[in-house]
Amino acid sequence: MIRTAALAALFASTALSSAAMAQTVPAPAPAESSGGFATSDATDPYLWLEEVEGERAMEWVRAHNERSLGVLRSDPRYEGLHQQALEIVQARDRIPSPGFNHDGTIDNFWQDATHVRGVWRTTTLDSYRTAEPQWETVLDFDALAASEGQNWVYKGASCLPPEETRCLVSLSNGGKDAVTVREFDRSTKTWVADGFILPESKGGASWIDRDTLLISRDFGEGTLTDSGYPRVVKILKRGQTIDQARTVFEGQQTDVSVSGYTLRDAEGAVQATLINRGIDFYNGETHLLKADGTTVQLQLPAKSNINGLVQGQLVVTTDQDWTAPSGQEFRTGDVIAWTLQDWLADPAARAQLIIRPGEREAVEGLSMTRNKLIVALYENVRGNIYAYTPNASGEWARTRLDLPANSTVGIGSASDADDRVFVSASNYLTPSTLYLADAGSGATDDLKSLPAKFDASGMTVDQFEARSADGTMIPYFVVHKADMPLDGSNPTLLYGYGGYQNSLLPGYSATVGKLWLERGGVYVVANTRGGGEFGPRWHQAALQQNRQRAHEDFQAVALDLIARDITSQPHLGIMGGSQGGLFMGAMLTQRPDLINGAVIQVPLFDMLRFHKLLAGASWIAEYGNPDIPEQRAWIEQYSPYQRLAAGQPYPEVFIHTSTKDDRVHPGHARKAAARLEELGYPVLFYENTDGGHAAGANLQETARRLALEYTYLSRRLMDSPAQE
């Protein structure tokens, strides 16, 4: 619902003070871009690799897959790692993620070795509490795909409150972001005859009532933004064709996207129908759709999110300093509320400040029960969950939920029938426990705990800080065996993301633990600027012209690990995906002397063309616009594709992507590999021909990807000398 600009990530626990010595290792001279390579279409010899399913490009992909799979699968460790990964991802003793229905029953989407594509199923809360819940199948996606001969990947369902019998089910071909939407009757477990069907498109559909949808999608020529997302919202009535839908809002071609949704109370009644216009990834407008079909813009900060409705109070977070029409001053990161109907009648109505996070605090999640606002609030990357309640005077009282200290806490599904909410807690070495909390009293009931998936005995977690180039202290977590020698010999994997206000929080990863930590590896997570660990300002400190700060933060952590003798260049590898793939490319081209391996997952790499590929134009607010000379100049300073050069100490890297990724273009990864090979460097490249941006259309493919990654890391960081 809701204006937001983020994605997600990983895991940590105890804090130590730090004396970081980041810039003590001399940096090599920066590589110059080779004579204007790929600074224009005419100077990029690999543009043909951007033809996603072009015959020549796919022939190149098949040849590289054959070689890379041959190298990695022939390693004697691969099969064992693959089997361990399969056992983890297909395990049936995982906690089935619960979702409250309005009637108090519990839904779950489940995948395992039998249900590779997954099954939507339901049970009662009493049954869910037991060790072996009695599940009733709602929709089997393996059976659906087989019966229709389609490569369906489930992308979610939206059921009309309060009965929740009519549902809009989103199905993706192979894992793409674009989906087909079909109407399903969960009471009869059948597709609705002559029901709503929206052909494949990026966009969305929201219920207004049983016979009316608010839809945003590709309506034909001129209806998409430059980013490839919808710019038009229409109302579709039952029985109408899409061509007959009535336009209620149009954004601009240069916008990121527009979408519509309804704001409902706990009974499921619509209190407002809203249109979100995303001007860029972080700035937007919210418009109220009135009964007469006209719209009016609501007076909200350009950088803000509508979080929901609690007892008639509209809850909003602001990502900028802002003076409200009432004259009240609010700060970046504040959580505020208005009485919705009063505010709609008079935008100058006074707001109530609910939360003002401190400098090292961040709001990491918000949800609503019937009467409570539920907030995950983190301090120095450790979380607590609080329930906030409005009173008659407009003040909000706070109750802390009874959860373990020094944990990563998460908010799950919340009931709109009462004040129960599912919450979880975990850390790097402690598996997740699911609780059912009473937000009224703060009491929690331990429902289910994930069994340990790796032997964590003798392991510990440290939190250090590294001093970045501009003096900012960057926290990072190190997960390792307590008796780890401080002689630089430890194989160490450094993970980073550094963008879009995504926080890397401490959490249990069975695959990292089993495939890396248990085998003697050290795992490190860097909480660099660009993320959201300390709120919007931490993110905004590395936007656009300041993007290099995040790269320097990541480099500072690598330098600090070496300075502490936790590891050394022959044993240090890095990993990151999407924006994190750009992170890896920046480290590779700026400080290759620090690392001996890099897993570069579904990356951004050609930053002079990112805005021309798939959804890339939507990310201009994060990076800048390469078509504007001033902004192009700062992007050119770090764009990895153009900075790749001969004569550098690049290690062999492992790059992987997905043909079906319709968010980050696979051309980024392909061109990076091709350029490295042209310059004479060894490179491993793998492209999954399904899977979308998450690079895993099913669990078998996920297990294969994990095994390939950790086989590669073993060869590079555990073997001496490293294998190529």
Buried (B, 14 or more C-beta within 10 A) or exposed (E): BBBBBBBEBBBBBBBEEBEBBBBEBEEEEEBEBBEEBBBEEEEBEBBBBBEBEEEEBBEBBEEBBEBBBEBBBEBEBBEEBBEBBBBBBBBEEBBBBBBBBBEEBBBBBBBBEEBBBBBBBBBBBEBBBEEEBEBEEBBBBBEBBEEEEEBBBBBBBBBBBBBBEBBBBBBBBBBBBBBBBBBBBBEEEEBBEEBBEBEBBBBBBBBBEEEBBBBBBBBEEEBBBBBBBBBBBBBBBBEBEBEEBEEBBBBEEEBBBBBBBBBBBBEBEEBBBBBBBBBBBBBBBBBBBEEEEEBEEBEBBBBBBBBBBBBBBBBBBBBBEBEBEBEBEBBBBBBBBBBBEBBBEEBEBBBBBBBEBEEBBBBBBBBBBBBBBBBBBBBBBBBBBBBBBBEEEEEBEBBEBBBEEBBBBBBBBBBBBBBBBBBBBBBBBBBBBBBBBBBBEBEBEEBBBBEBBBEBEEBBBBBBBBBBBEEBBBBBBBBBBEEBEEEBBBBBBBBBBBBBBBBBBBBBBBBBBBBBBBBEBBBBBBBBBBBBBBBBBBBBBBBBBBBBBBBBBBBBBBBBBBBBBBBBBBBBBBBBBBBBBBBBBBBBBBBBEBBBBBBBBBBBBBBBBBBBBBBBBBBBBBBBBBEEEEBBEBBBBBBBBBBBBEEBEBBBBBBBBBBBBBBBBBBBBBBBBBBBEEBEBEBBBBBBBBBBBBBBBBBBBBBBBBBBBBBBBBBBBBEEEBBE
